[in-house]
Amino acid sequence: MPLLGDEILQRPLKVACIQIASGPNKAVNIARAREKVLQAAAGGVSLVVLPECFNSPYSTARFREYAEPLSSCPDLTEAPTFAALAQVAQDAGVFLIGGSIPECDQAGKIYNTCAVYSPQGKLLASHRKMHLFDINIPGGMSFRESDTLSSGNEITIVDLEGYGKIGIGICYDMRFAELSTIAARKGAFALVFPSAFNTTTGPLHWELLGRSRAVDNQVYSILCSQSRATPPSYPAWGYSMVSDPMGRIVAGAKESEDIIYATLEPGVIRESRQAIPISYQKRYDVYPDIGKLV
Ligand SMILES: NC(=O)CC(=O)C(=O)O
């Protein structure tokens, strides 16, 4: 893991995180996302992030209905959301982390997938949620993504040309520290999580996990949530946030619709790594080097 931030983040990067809620009308969800990406880009940003499941209700029963192929799918040929993401990345001239949407593969399986586009509208990478959100908190939140979704099997690191590399996870993926640590040890300067925590787990773990992943790895973390919706919709937590490598929240939203902005600075990564050089203090003689396990 490099000590100095300059090596991993080549120059300051202005990012925006769009906190919006999705509804049942897919075309409206796509149009709202486009409008907000263009609005954020007008603020001079180079990287824009959308939240998890922004083209559909966050509901296991509805995912198939909203799914689209990224390459091919037996019953579906149209991919209006992926096409709109590519187009708006190009129109806005930004790197776009396209939140996530249900993706259908050639076998007809559905994934919760984040597509990443270049400022020219080229698909740079896609991440399929690796850890499915299957929980049951009595009196709180119950959810079983595995009822309809399949899990991805790859850690996704994307090169944003001219800046450096970022690691991508989707929401529940942030609870699994290994994914973040592997991305950081492979040189990512930021970990980006399109998300939709909820009113049970959000107050307990959202900020804690966002700041922890940043501090563990001395990188920026970017958590981009859906905004709070009214019942019976999924009660997304909101509170999108950017944490710096010291765990300071440098941009944050409340629960309602918002766009937050932050500038990621190489010097902040460098200073945190010089001051607290944990990457050199790790005891790989005692525990295995996680970066060498992949
Ligand atoms: N929605 C998720 O994937 C995760 C979540 O809400 C949580 O971990 O809590």
The ligand as an SDF file (V2000), in Angstrom:
LIG
                    3D

  9  8  0  0  0  0  0  0  0  0999 V2000
  -29.6820   -1.9990    1.8270 N   0  0  0  0  0  0  0  0  0  0  0  0
  -28.5710   -2.6720    2.1030 C   0  0  0  0  0  0  0  0  0  0  0  0
  -28.0080   -3.3380    1.2750 O   0  0  0  0  0  0  0  0  0  0  0  0
  -27.9190   -2.6430    3.4290 C   0  0  0  0  0  0  0  0  0  0  0  0
  -28.5530   -2.0520    4.6120 C   0  0  0  0  0  0  0  0  0  0  0  0
  -29.5890   -1.4060    4.5870 O   0  0  0  0  0  0  0  0  0  0  0  0
  -27.8340   -2.3250    5.8690 C   0  0  0  0  0  0  0  0  0  0  0  0
  -26.7740   -2.9550    5.8320 O   0  0  0  0  0  0  0  0  0  0  0  0
  -28.3100   -1.9320    6.9260 O   0  0  0  0  0  0  0  0  0  0  0  0
  1  2  1  0
  2  3  2  0
  2  4  1  0
  4  5  1  0
  5  6  2  0
  5  7  1  0
  7  8  2  0
  7  9  1  0
M  END
$$$$
